[in-house]
Amino acid sequence: MLQVPDRTYLAIDGHGDPDTEVFSVAVQALYPVAYALKFASKDAGRDYVVPPLEGLWWAEDMDTFTRRRDKAVWEWTLLLLVPDWLGAADVETAVDRTRAKAPARLDDVRLEPLAEGLCMQTLHVGPFDDEGPVLHRLHREVLPGAGFRPSGKHHEVYLTDPRRTAPEKRRTILRQPVS
């Protein structure tokens, strides 16, 4: 269990299977803005490392994540954490600087506050497609056994780059806000 502080992210929404071009296009819209923010901040004397990609995941029936793995009905918001000293005007400037590269969906990137509060999380090592049983156990056994229930969207933090890491070595934080 942990208390997650309120944070602000670059965000972009999507729907469906993360193994499709729609998902890739969303990722490709986020990173140029994140790096434009980073370099502008560095020029102002405050450097930081662009953090790992994160994602919020939900569906009308959460069993599509835990048992059936019906990726076509998944909803998601991809996130990149933004330092608290950067605000909406900085993001607008970063988007404008990124426009020359013309990534698709650039205008869908926004600044999004996220208040999760009390959460339970675990580290999953392995392929994304093996997360279902872990999430099922978390939602159906661990949380109820501790007197909690899920409240809010399932949150993942991708500690390794899936393009460069073998599926069996991928490390993902699986986080669930609770009440």
C-alpha positions in Angstrom: 0.0 0.0 0.0 1.2 3.5 -0.7 -0.2 7.0 -0.8 0.5 8.4 -4.2 0.8 12.2 -4.3 -1.1 14.3 -6.8 0.8 14.6 -10.0 0.6 16.2 -13.4 1.2 14.4 -16.7 1.3 14.9 -20.4 -1.6 12.7 -21.5 -3.2 11.3 -24.6 -6.3 9.0 -24.8 -7.0 6.0 -27.0 -9.1 3.0 -27.5 -8.4 -0.6 -28.3 -5.5 -3.0 -28.6 -2.2 -1.6 -27.5 -0.5 -3.8 -30.1 -1.8 -1.6 -33.0 -0.6 1.4 -34.8 -3.2 3.6 -33.0 -1.3 3.0 -29.8 2.1 3.6 -31.4 0.9 6.9 -32.9 -0.3 8.0 -29.4 3.2 7.2 -28.0 4.8 9.0 -30.9 2.8 12.1 -30.1 3.8 12.2 -26.4 7.5 11.9 -26.6 8.4 14.8 -28.8 6.4 17.1 -26.5 8.1 15.6 -23.4 11.5 16.2 -24.9 10.7 19.8 -26.0 9.6 20.4 -22.3 12.8 18.8 -21.0 15.1 20.9 -23.2 13.2 24.1 -22.5 13.5 23.4 -18.8 17.2 22.6 -19.1 17.7 25.9 -20.9 16.0 27.6 -18.0 18.4 25.9 -15.6 16.3 23.0 -14.4 17.2 19.7 -16.1 15.3 16.5 -15.5 15.1 13.0 -17.0 12.0 12.2 -19.1 10.4 9.5 -16.9 9.0 6.2 -18.1 5.8 5.8 -20.0 2.7 5.1 -17.9 -0.8 4.1 -18.8 -4.3 4.2 -17.3 -6.5 1.3 -18.4 -10.2 0.7 -18.0 -13.2 -1.0 -19.7 -16.8 -1.3 -18.9 -16.1 -4.8 -17.7 -12.7 -5.1 -16.0 -12.8 -8.9 -16.7 -11.6 -8.0 -20.2 -8.2 -7.3 -18.5 -8.1 -10.2 -16.0 -9.7 -13.1 -17.7 -10.8 -12.6 -21.3 -8.1 -10.2 -22.4 -10.4 -8.6 -25.0 -8.1 -5.8 -26.0 -10.5 -4.4 -28.6 -12.7 -2.9 -25.9 -9.9 -1.4 -23.7 -9.8 2.3 -23.1 -6.5 3.9 -22.2 -4.7 7.1 -21.4 -1.0 7.2 -21.9 1.0 9.4 -19.5 4.4 11.0 -19.1 5.1 12.6 -15.7 5.8 16.4 -15.8 7.8 18.1 -13.1 5.7 20.4 -10.9 7.6 23.5 -12.0 6.2 23.2 -15.5 2.7 24.3 -16.4 0.1 24.7 -19.2 1.9 27.5 -20.9 5.1 25.5 -21.0 3.2 22.6 -22.6 1.6 24.9 -25.2 5.1 26.2 -26.1 6.5 22.6 -26.3 3.6 21.6 -28.6 4.3 24.6 -30.8 8.0 23.7 -31.0 7.1 20.1 -31.9 4.7 21.1 -34.7 7.5 21.2 -37.3 8.0 17.5 -36.7 4.3 17.1 -37.4 3.6 14.0 -35.3 0.0 12.8 -35.8 -2.3 13.5 -32.9 -0.1 16.3 -31.5 -3.2 18.4 -30.8 -4.6 15.6 -28.6 -1.7 15.9 -26.1 -2.8 17.7 -23.0 -1.7 18.4 -19.4 -3.6 16.2 -17.0 -3.7 16.3 -13.2 -4.0 12.9 -11.5 -5.0 12.3 -7.9 -4.9 8.6 -7.1 -4.4 8.7 -3.3 -4.3 5.3 -1.6 -3.1 2.6 -3.9 -1.9 -1.0 -3.9 0.8 -1.9 -6.3 3.0 -4.8 -7.3 5.9 -5.3 -9.7 5.1 -7.6 -12.6 8.1 -9.2 -14.4 7.2 -10.7 -17.8 5.1 -10.2 -20.9 2.2 -7.8 -20.8 -0.1 -10.6 -21.8 0.8 -12.4 -18.5 -0.6 -9.6 -16.3 -4.2 -10.9 -16.4 -3.8 -13.5 -13.6 -1.9 -11.0 -11.4 -4.6 -8.4 -11.8 -7.4 -11.0 -11.2 -5.7 -12.0 -7.9 -5.2 -8.4 -6.9 -8.8 -7.4 -7.6 -10.6 -10.6 -6.4 -8.4 -11.8 -3.5 -5.8 -9.3 -2.3 -7.8 -6.1 -2.2 -11.0 -7.7 -0.6 -8.8 -9.7 1.8 -7.3 -6.4 3.0 -10.7 -4.7 3.2 -10.4 -2.6 0.1 -12.0 -2.4 -3.4 -10.7 -1.0 -6.6 -11.6 2.7 -7.1 -10.3 4.4 -10.2 -8.5 3.3 -13.3 -5.8 0.6 -13.3 -2.4 2.2 -13.6 0.8 0.8 -15.2 4.3 2.2 -15.1 6.6 0.7 -17.7 10.0 0.5 -16.1 11.6 -1.1 -19.2 11.3 -0.1 -22.9 9.3 -2.9 -24.6 11.1 -2.2 -27.9 14.5 -3.0 -26.3 13.6 -5.6 -23.6 12.7 -9.2 -24.1 9.1 -9.9 -23.1 10.1 -12.2 -20.2 12.3 -9.4 -18.8 9.9 -6.5 -18.9 9.2 -4.8 -15.6 5.9 -3.1 -15.0 4.4 -1.6 -11.9 0.8 -2.6 -11.7 -1.0 0.0 -9.5 -4.7 0.1 -8.4 -6.2 3.0 -6.5 -8.4 1.7 -3.7 -11.1 2.7 -1.3 
